[in-house]
């Protein structure tokens, strides 16, 4: 079985634009939300457009630690769980006019639709529009990415892989299993 590379995982992340973002409240209560994301050119930063009054933004304002899961839909064998990419990082709220965030969202069709929709809301007086900028940890964990079900049918852990962003090979961050 060949080794999964960071470049392969990054390509897969760029083809997707849906993730589940998990945050926690000041009291420690977890909250998850489906989000549309765009990945910056570097691959080290992800952007999500939202509004400041929503739970995810309120939680991030107090506790910037987040995790994300990107489910990868299957073309066949729909009854099986999707492959996943698991990420951790730190999020901050940035202004809706942030140049990099705007550029990232203009780079994919759904992102352009979201920008257009939020721009209309802004014109109507909505002032809570913002982006979440998530600076991703360099360690990415995956399950079943680049593997067929036949490769893991008798040994489930064979579907697991960890990749590290190349410039961070010596990264000593917290192991967040």
N, C-alpha and C positions, 0 to 999 in steps of 0.2 A: 504494500500500500504506500503510495507516494505521500510525502509530507505536504501539508497545507501551508501556503506561504501568506505573508502579510499582504502582498500585492493581490493575491486571489481574493482574500477576504475584503479588501478595500474595493475591488471591482464589484463584488457582490453587493456591498453596502451602497455603492453609487447607483446600482440598477434599481434599488428599492427606495421607497420614500415614506414607508409606514413603520412606526415603532411603538412600543409601549414604554412610556416614561414613568418611572416610579420615584416618588418623593416622600418626605415624611413631614408631618406637622410639627409645630413646636412641642406638642405633647408626646411626639413619637409615633403618632398614628400613621401607618402607611397609606399612601394614595397612589393609584395608577391611572393613567389616561392614555388612550390611543392618540398619537400625534403624527402629523406629516412633518418630515424633516428634510433638510438639505445639508449636504456635506461640503465643507469648504475644500478648496483645491488641495490643501495640505493633507487632508484626511484626519487631522488632529482636532478639528472643531466641527461641531454640528449645530445647526440653527433650527429653531422651532418658532413659528409665529403664533402668538396667543394674545390674551388681554390680561392686564395686571390684576384684575379682581378675581380671576379664576383660581381654583385651589392650587394648581401646580405652580403658578407664579407666586402666590402668597407663601406657599411652603418654601420655595427656593429663596425668597427674600430673607427667610430666617435660617434655613439650612441648605446650603448649596450642593450638598452631596446627593447625587442622583444615580440611578441605574437605568439602563435601557435594554430592551430585548427587541431584536428585529426578527420577526417570523418570516420564513422564506416559503411561500406557497409551493405546493407540489403540483407538477403537471399531471402526474399519474399517481395512483395509490392514494387518493384523496382522504381515505379513512385513517391514514397514519398521521401522527403528529408532524408538524412542519419542522424543517431544520431551523436552527436559531443561531443568531449572533448575539452574545451578551457583552454589554459594555458598562463601564462605570466612568464617572467624571464629576466635574464641578460645574454648576450652572450659575450664570448671572443674567439679570434682566438688562437688556440693552434697548435703546430707543428704536422705534419702528423705522426710522430713517437711517439706521446704521448702514453704511455703504457696503461692507462685506456681506452682511445678512441679505440686503436687497439683491446684490449680485448673485448670491447663491440661489435664492428663490426664483430669480429671473432665469436661471439655468435649466429649469425643468417645467414641463407643462402644468402640472398640478400646482406647483409653486407660483407660477404666473397667475393662475386662477385665484389662488388665495390672496396674493398681493392686490389684484384688481378688486376683489370683494372687500378687503379691509380698507382699501383706499376710498371706496364708496362710503363705508361706514365712517371713516375719518372726516370726509366732507360733510356728512350729516351731523357731525359733532362728537363722535366717539373719540375720547381722548385717552383711553386705557390700552390702546394697541401697542404691543411691544414684541420683541423677539427674545427668546431664551438662547443664549450662547452657551453651549456645553463644551467645555474643554475636556476632551476624552483622555482617560488614562491610556498609556501605550500598550497595556496588556489587554488582548481581546480573546475571549473564550467562545468557542463554537461547539455546536453539536450537529452532526450529520451534514455539515457544509463540505461540499466536494467529495462526499461519500455516497455510495448507493446503499439501499437497504440490504442488498445481498452481502455487502462487505461487513455489516454489523449484525446480521441476523442471529449469529450464535455467540457474539461477544459484544454486548452493547457499548462497553467503554471504548471500543475501537472507533466509534463515531465522534469521540471527544477530541478537540484540538485546541491548543493555545498558541496564539501568534503575538509577536511583539513588534511594535513600530521600529524599523531598523535604526533610526537615530537614537533610540532609547534602550538599546540592548542591555545596558547595565543598570536599568531602572530599578530602584529599590523601594518602590511604593508599597503601600499596604496590600497584602494579599486578601482580596475581597471575595472569597468563594461564596 
